[in-house]
């Protein structure tokens, strides 16, 4: 199974959130699917959490698109940032240590550290 956020990186074009097109949290540039550099999913108390890191080429900061899929069926999408290049790159490197970041059931060291040992 390939995670949806991972698929986004293979298709050019803008990134859409519930409110419309997603933008860089610092310079307001529209985020493009090719700006996606990392994504990770985990399950916490039955809810699926997916954080996707987009690196803005215009201002070199990260915007994090956080998808939450509640076991009750309620979904939400939130944008956070800007995340400084150093901090964001550290998080991206942590995600990169997992061979299956899209797998919400993975319990590797990278998943446990990213989600601060709160996974199901």
FIRONU-759791 format. One line per 8 residues: number of its first residue (from 1); their letters; for each residue y, x, z of N, C-alpha, C. Coordinates in Angstrom, 2 decimals. Last residue first. Layout:
// residues N
NUM = a = Y/X/Z/Y/X/Z/Y/X/Z ~ ...
//
This chain:
// residues 120
120 = xxxxxxxx = 3.35/-0.56/19.24/2.24/-1.37/19.76/1.01/-0.51/19.97 ~ 5.77/1.99/20.20/4.93/1.28/19.22/3.81/0.51/19.92 ~ 7.40/3.57/21.70/7.46/2.12/21.96/6.57/1.32/21.02 ~ 7.98/6.33/21.51/6.77/5.86/22.20/6.80/4.38/22.55 ~ 10.24/6.49/19.80/10.35/6.79/21.24/9.20/6.19/22.05 ~ 10.03/6.42/17.09/10.15/5.13/17.78/10.10/5.28/19.31 ~ 9.76/9.19/16.61/10.85/8.41/15.99/11.10/7.12/16.77 ~ 7.42/9.83/18.06/8.71/10.42/18.44/9.87/9.60/17.88
112 = xxxxxxxx = 5.50/8.30/16.71/5.71/8.11/18.15/7.05/8.67/18.59 ~ 5.74/9.35/14.10/6.00/7.93/14.38/6.31/7.72/15.86 ~ 4.99/12.05/14.62/6.32/11.73/14.06/6.68/10.27/14.32 ~ 2.33/11.82/15.57/3.37/12.35/16.46/4.78/11.99/15.95 ~ 0.98/8.66/14.40/1.10/10.11/14.39/2.24/10.54/15.32 ~ 0.15/6.07/14.07/0.52/6.51/15.42/0.58/8.03/15.51 ~ 0.62/3.41/11.80/0.43/4.85/12.00/0.92/5.23/13.40 ~ 1.28/0.83/11.26/0.23/1.04/12.25/-0.06/2.52/12.51
104 = xxxxxxxx = 3.08/0.81/9.22/3.56/0.39/10.53/2.52/0.59/11.64 ~ 3.47/3.07/6.83/2.37/2.41/7.54/2.81/2.07/8.98 ~ 5.38/4.62/5.66/5.44/3.19/5.37/4.43/2.38/6.19 ~ 4.66/7.26/6.22/5.78/6.66/6.95/5.92/5.15/6.74 ~ 2.30/9.05/6.08/2.26/7.61/5.80/3.43/6.90/6.51 ~ 2.62/11.62/6.88/2.10/11.43/5.51/2.09/9.96/5.11 ~ 5.46/12.79/8.63/4.37/11.80/8.56/3.94/11.64/7.10 ~ 7.61/14.43/8.40/6.41/15.01/9.00/5.21/14.06/8.97
96 = xxxxxxxx = 9.74/12.90/7.52/8.99/13.68/6.54/7.73/14.33/7.09 ~ 10.86/12.04/9.90/10.12/11.07/9.08/9.23/11.81/8.08 ~ 12.12/14.48/10.55/11.10/13.91/11.43/10.24/12.92/10.66 ~ 13.96/14.66/8.45/12.91/15.68/8.58/11.78/15.18/9.47 ~ 15.57/12.46/9.10/14.84/12.47/7.82/13.71/13.49/7.87 ~ 16.65/13.40/11.49/15.82/12.19/11.50/14.97/12.11/10.23 ~ 18.08/15.61/10.51/17.04/15.81/11.52/16.10/14.62/11.57 ~ 19.88/14.31/8.85/18.89/15.21/8.24/17.77/15.53/9.22
88 = xxxxxxxx = 21.46/12.98/10.75/20.65/12.22/9.80/19.56/13.07/9.17 ~ 22.67/15.21/12.03/21.83/14.27/12.78/20.92/13.48/11.85 ~ 24.04/16.37/9.78/23.09/17.13/10.61/22.13/16.20/11.35 ~ 25.68/14.23/8.76/24.68/14.89/7.93/23.63/15.62/8.78 ~ 26.14/11.38/10.92/26.52/12.71/10.44/25.35/13.38/9.71 ~ 26.12/8.11/9.92/25.36/9.09/10.69/25.69/10.45/10.08 ~ 28.51/5.45/10.12/27.91/6.59/9.44/27.20/7.51/10.42 ~ 25.78/3.24/11.00/26.33/4.52/10.58/27.84/4.45/10.60
80 = xxxxxxxx = 23.79/0.52/9.78/24.44/1.29/10.84/24.90/2.62/10.29 ~ 23.05/-2.79/8.83/23.45/-1.46/8.43/24.10/-0.77/9.61 ~ 20.27/-4.99/9.02/21.52/-4.49/9.58/21.79/-3.09/9.05 ~ 18.50/-7.88/8.47/18.85/-6.59/7.88/20.20/-6.21/8.45 ~ 15.73/-9.88/9.60/17.14/-9.49/9.64/17.30/-8.13/8.98 ~ 13.64/-12.77/9.77/13.92/-11.43/9.28/15.41/-11.15/9.40 ~ 11.31/-14.67/11.51/12.73/-14.42/11.31/12.92/-12.98/10.88 ~ 8.68/-14.92/12.18/9.05/-15.22/10.80/10.52/-15.00/10.50
72 = xxxxxxxx = 7.80/-14.09/14.57/8.15/-15.51/14.49/8.54/-15.92/13.09 ~ 7.64/-11.38/14.37/6.38/-12.12/14.25/6.62/-13.62/14.19 ~ 10.39/-10.22/12.39/9.84/-10.73/13.64/8.54/-11.46/13.40 ~ 11.39/-7.56/10.88/10.58/-8.72/10.52/9.87/-9.17/11.79 ~ 14.22/-5.80/10.09/13.41/-6.28/11.20/12.71/-7.56/10.76 ~ 15.61/-2.96/8.66/14.95/-4.24/8.39/14.10/-4.59/9.61 ~ 18.43/-1.12/8.45/17.36/-1.47/9.38/16.86/-2.88/9.08 ~ 19.74/1.49/6.83/19.48/0.07/6.61/18.25/-0.27/7.44
64 = xxxxxxxx = 22.11/3.85/7.57/20.75/3.41/7.88/20.68/1.90/7.67 ~ 23.76/6.33/5.80/23.83/4.93/6.23/22.38/4.51/6.45 ~ 24.93/9.66/6.20/23.84/8.70/6.05/24.29/7.31/6.49 ~ 27.24/11.57/4.24/26.80/10.98/5.50/25.70/9.97/5.17 ~ 28.59/12.64/1.93/27.54/13.38/2.64/27.28/12.88/4.06 ~ 30.28/11.35/0.19/30.85/11.84/1.46/29.83/12.53/2.36 ~ 28.84/10.94/-2.21/30.30/11.06/-2.25/30.86/11.69/-0.97 ~ 26.19/10.49/-1.76/26.56/11.73/-2.43/28.07/11.97/-2.46
56 = xxxxxxxx = 24.81/9.30/1.17/25.90/9.06/0.22/26.29/10.39/-0.44 ~ 21.56/8.63/1.78/22.54/9.70/1.85/23.57/9.48/0.76 ~ 19.85/6.31/3.71/20.53/6.53/2.43/21.58/7.60/2.63 ~ 16.93/5.50/5.29/18.08/6.40/5.34/18.60/6.65/3.93 ~ 15.59/2.71/6.84/15.72/3.43/5.58/17.02/4.21/5.60 ~ 13.29/1.44/9.09/14.59/2.09/8.96/14.58/2.91/7.68 ~ 11.64/-1.36/10.10/11.72/-0.39/9.02/13.14/0.13/8.94 ~ 9.47/-3.01/12.24/10.77/-2.33/12.16/10.70/-1.32/11.02
48 = xxxxxxxx = 7.85/-5.98/12.95/7.88/-4.81/12.09/9.31/-4.29/11.98 ~ 6.63/-7.09/16.12/7.67/-7.13/15.10/7.61/-5.86/14.27 ~ 4.77/-6.67/18.13/4.44/-7.60/17.07/5.47/-7.71/15.96 ~ 5.94/-4.65/19.70/5.74/-5.99/20.27/5.53/-7.04/19.17 ~ 6.53/-2.94/16.85/6.89/-2.96/18.26/6.83/-4.41/18.75 ~ 5.50/-0.94/14.26/5.32/-2.25/14.87/5.57/-2.14/16.37 ~ 7.39/0.77/11.70/6.59/0.73/12.92/6.51/-0.68/13.45 ~ 8.33/2.84/8.95/8.04/1.52/9.51/7.17/1.67/10.76
40 = xxxxxxxx = 10.87/4.67/7.25/9.74/4.66/8.18/9.59/3.26/8.76 ~ 12.26/6.64/4.65/12.05/5.33/5.24/10.83/5.40/6.13 ~ 14.67/8.62/2.85/13.53/8.47/3.76/13.48/7.06/4.32 ~ 16.59/8.44/0.85/15.92/9.73/1.05/14.72/9.63/2.00 ~ 18.27/6.63/-1.56/17.28/6.54/-0.48/16.55/7.87/-0.36 ~ 19.75/6.78/-3.82/20.32/7.43/-2.63/19.37/7.39/-1.44 ~ 18.60/5.19/-5.72/18.27/6.62/-5.78/18.90/7.41/-4.63 ~ 19.79/2.77/-5.19/18.40/2.96/-4.80/18.01/4.43/-4.82
32 = xxxxxxxx = 23.08/3.21/-3.88/22.16/3.05/-5.00/20.75/3.34/-4.51 ~ 25.75/1.68/-2.23/24.54/2.49/-2.13/23.62/2.17/-3.29 ~ 29.18/1.83/-3.06/27.92/1.08/-3.14/26.73/2.04/-3.06 ~ 31.32/3.31/-0.65/30.72/3.41/-1.97/29.44/2.57/-1.99 ~ 32.53/3.43/1.83/32.38/2.11/1.21/31.84/2.16/-0.22 ~ 32.59/5.67/3.37/33.53/5.62/2.24/33.46/4.31/1.46 ~ 30.85/4.92/5.62/32.05/5.74/5.76/33.04/5.53/4.62 ~ 28.70/3.39/4.98/29.46/2.98/6.16/30.71/3.83/6.38
24 = xxxxxxxx = 28.13/2.42/1.68/28.21/3.52/2.63/29.12/3.09/3.77 ~ 26.81/-0.91/1.24/27.79/0.13/0.99/27.70/1.22/2.05 ~ 24.79/-3.35/-0.43/25.02/-2.47/0.71/25.95/-1.34/0.30 ~ 25.64/-6.55/-1.76/25.35/-5.14/-2.00/25.67/-4.32/-0.75 ~ 24.85/-9.23/0.46/25.24/-8.74/-0.85/24.86/-7.29/-1.00 ~ 23.87/-9.83/2.94/25.24/-10.22/2.64/25.72/-9.79/1.28 ~ 21.29/-8.70/2.94/21.45/-10.16/2.99/22.85/-10.62/2.60 ~ 21.59/-6.09/0.49/21.26/-6.57/1.82/21.52/-8.06/1.83
16 = xxxxxxxx = 20.62/-4.00/-2.19/21.14/-5.28/-1.73/20.68/-5.57/-0.31 ~ 21.59/-1.22/-4.02/20.78/-1.69/-2.90/21.42/-2.98/-2.41 ~ 21.72/-0.81/-7.65/22.29/-0.96/-6.31/21.27/-1.46/-5.29 ~ 19.63/1.49/-9.59/20.45/0.31/-9.37/20.93/0.21/-7.95 ~ 16.28/2.51/-10.52/17.72/2.72/-10.39/18.45/1.40/-10.15 ~ 13.39/2.80/-8.68/14.09/1.91/-9.59/15.59/2.14/-9.45 ~ 12.35/4.38/-6.72/11.84/4.57/-8.08/12.57/3.72/-9.10 ~ 13.30/3.59/-4.30/13.73/4.88/-4.79/13.29/5.12/-6.23
8 = xxxxxxxx = 11.99/1.19/-3.77/13.40/1.15/-4.16/13.83/2.47/-4.78 ~ 9.49/1.86/-2.81/9.61/1.41/-4.19/11.04/1.44/-4.66 ~ 10.14/2.33/-0.16/9.75/3.47/-0.98/9.84/3.09/-2.46 ~ 10.62/-0.24/0.68/11.75/0.69/0.65/11.41/1.92/-0.19 ~ 7.98/-1.30/0.53/9.04/-1.81/-0.34/10.20/-0.82/-0.43 ~ 5.25/1.00/0.60/6.27/0.23/1.29/7.40/-0.14/0.34 ~ 2.17/0.61/-0.88/3.44/1.33/-0.92/4.50/0.44/-0.32 ~ -1.18/0.84/0.00/0.00/0.00/0.00/1.25/0.89/0.00
//
